[in-house]
């Protein structure tokens, strides 16, 4: 679906108002309004609206619970638009110092869809494979280690958000506030977490694939 943005009216600030709307016709939308008044948004078809609101709320849970500064919402707060997270990559590829929020979210999405519990070992293997496949510096970077506690905290943060969304009446909007933490979270070795993040477009393709298989 096409994404849109408006121009800033003042200096950017590290804060977002996130609005996820559940339309009466089954479609949806995600809008992110920055503190400077600039905004980016995306409309979602009925098919994609069955997947993306929970996916986007899981992003919020992962990024806030784990203290990520440069996940999806962190980059949007910096000035990225939703349409920048995929081909033709108007801003270039996701920065190398972005945390692996998308990979953790993908694991929790899969867990929700299948009922099979995601493990830290699986997520770490996905991070290593993604880095190796995309030629990230150093290949599979061992210094970013996702723990079982990380996953537990992310699940605990996501659960009430999902419940709020599922209880939301059609025509209503779920609103959240987001502020980037002061610094990027460190791994258990005290070093910055730096793996890249796969594109939002990959999540969209996954949703479409699940829909075709249904």
C-alpha positions in Angstrom: 0.0 0.0 0.0 1.3 3.5 -0.7 2.7 5.5 2.2 2.5 9.3 2.6 4.2 12.0 4.5 3.8 15.7 5.3 6.6 18.3 5.6 7.9 19.3 9.1 6.9 22.6 10.5 9.6 22.9 13.2 12.7 21.2 14.5 12.3 17.4 14.8 12.0 15.9 18.3 12.5 12.3 19.4 8.8 11.6 20.0 5.8 10.2 18.1 2.1 10.0 18.4 1.1 6.6 16.9 -2.4 6.2 15.6 -3.7 2.8 14.4 -7.2 3.0 13.0 -9.7 0.1 12.7 -12.1 1.2 9.9 -15.7 -0.1 9.8 -15.1 -1.7 6.3 -12.2 -3.9 7.6 -9.4 -1.7 6.3 -7.0 0.1 8.5 -4.3 2.7 8.7 -1.1 3.5 10.6 -0.2 7.2 11.2 2.9 8.5 13.0 2.9 12.2 13.9 6.3 13.6 15.0 6.7 16.3 17.7 7.5 18.8 15.0 4.1 18.2 13.3 5.4 16.2 10.4 3.7 12.9 9.7 3.9 9.7 7.8 1.0 7.3 7.2 0.0 4.1 5.4 -3.5 2.8 4.4 -4.0 -1.0 4.7 -6.4 -3.1 2.7 -8.8 -5.4 4.5 -6.4 -8.3 3.9 -3.3 -6.5 5.3 -5.3 -4.9 8.1 -5.8 -8.4 9.6 -2.0 -8.6 10.1 -0.4 -5.2 10.4 -2.0 -3.7 13.4 -0.9 -6.5 15.7 2.5 -6.5 13.9 2.9 -2.8 14.5 1.8 -3.1 18.1 4.4 -5.9 18.6 7.0 -3.5 17.2 6.0 -0.9 19.8 6.2 -3.6 22.5 9.6 -4.9 21.4 11.2 -1.4 20.9 9.9 0.0 24.2 10.4 -3.1 26.4 14.0 -3.7 25.1 15.0 -0.1 25.0 15.7 0.0 21.3 16.5 3.4 19.9 16.7 2.7 16.2 14.0 0.1 15.5 11.1 1.0 13.2 9.5 3.7 15.4 12.9 5.1 16.3 13.8 5.6 12.7 10.4 7.1 12.0 11.0 9.5 14.9 14.3 10.4 13.2 12.5 11.4 10.0 12.1 8.2 8.1 8.8 7.8 6.4 6.9 4.4 6.2 7.5 4.3 2.5 11.3 4.5 3.1 11.3 0.9 4.5 11.4 -0.9 1.2 12.1 -0.7 -2.5 13.2 1.7 -3.9 14.8 2.6 -0.6 14.6 6.4 -0.9 16.9 6.9 2.2 19.1 3.9 1.4 19.2 0.6 3.3 18.4 0.4 7.0 21.4 1.7 9.0 23.9 -0.8 10.2 23.5 0.4 13.8 19.7 -0.3 13.8 18.7 -2.9 16.3 17.1 -6.2 15.1 13.6 -5.2 16.1 12.0 -6.6 12.9 13.6 -10.0 13.4 12.3 -10.3 17.0 8.9 -9.1 15.9 8.8 -11.6 13.0 9.5 -14.4 15.5 6.7 -13.2 17.8 4.4 -12.9 14.8 5.2 -16.5 13.8 4.6 -17.6 17.4 1.2 -15.9 17.5 0.2 -17.5 14.2 1.4 -21.0 14.9 1.3 -21.4 18.7 4.9 -22.6 18.6 7.0 -20.7 21.2 9.9 -18.7 19.7 13.2 -19.2 21.4 16.2 -16.9 21.9 18.3 -19.4 20.0 16.0 -19.2 17.0 16.0 -15.4 17.0 19.8 -15.2 17.3 20.2 -17.7 14.4 17.9 -15.5 12.3 20.0 -12.4 13.2 23.2 -14.2 12.2 21.7 -15.5 9.0 20.3 -12.2 8.0 23.6 -10.4 8.6 25.5 -13.1 6.7 23.1 -13.0 3.7 23.2 -9.2 3.5 26.9 -8.8 3.8 26.9 -7.0 7.1 30.3 -6.1 8.5 31.8 -9.0 10.3 29.1 -11.4 9.0 27.2 -13.0 11.9 27.9 -10.6 14.7 27.9 -12.4 18.0 27.9 -9.3 20.1 24.1 -8.9 19.9 22.5 -11.7 21.9 18.7 -11.9 22.4 17.9 -13.6 25.7 14.9 -15.5 26.8 14.2 -12.7 29.3 14.2 -10.2 26.3 11.5 -12.3 24.7 9.5 -12.6 27.9 9.5 -8.9 28.4 8.5 -8.2 24.8 5.6 -10.7 25.1 4.5 -9.1 28.4 4.5 -5.7 26.8 2.7 -6.9 23.6 -0.2 -8.8 25.3 -2.2 -5.8 26.7 -1.7 -3.9 23.4 -3.1 -6.8 21.4 -6.0 -7.0 23.8 -6.7 -3.3 23.5 -6.7 -3.6 19.7 -9.0 -6.7 19.5 -11.5 -5.0 21.9 -11.4 -1.7 19.9 -14.7 -1.0 18.1 -14.7 -0.5 14.3 -14.3 3.2 13.5 -12.1 3.8 16.5 -8.4 4.5 16.8 -5.8 3.2 19.2 -3.3 5.9 20.1 0.2 5.5 21.7 3.0 7.9 22.5 6.6 6.9 21.8 9.8 8.5 22.9 13.3 7.1 22.0 15.4 6.1 25.0 18.5 8.2 25.7 20.9 5.7 24.3 20.8 2.4 22.4 20.5 -0.7 24.7 23.7 -2.7 25.3 24.1 -6.4 25.0 25.2 -8.7 27.8 28.8 -7.9 26.9 28.2 -4.1 27.4 28.6 -3.3 23.7 26.0 -1.5 21.4 23.6 -3.7 19.6 24.1 -3.2 15.9 22.5 -5.8 13.6 20.4 -4.6 10.7 16.7 -4.8 10.3 14.9 -6.4 7.3 12.5 -4.2 5.4 8.8 -3.7 6.4 8.1 -4.9 2.9 9.2 -8.4 4.0 6.5 -8.4 6.7 4.0 -7.4 4.1 5.0 -10.2 1.8 4.8 -12.7 4.7 1.3 -11.5 5.5 0.2 -11.9 1.8 1.8 -15.4 1.7 -0.1 -16.4 4.8 -3.3 -15.1 3.2 -2.8 -17.1 0.1 -2.2 -20.2 2.1 -5.4 -19.7 4.1 
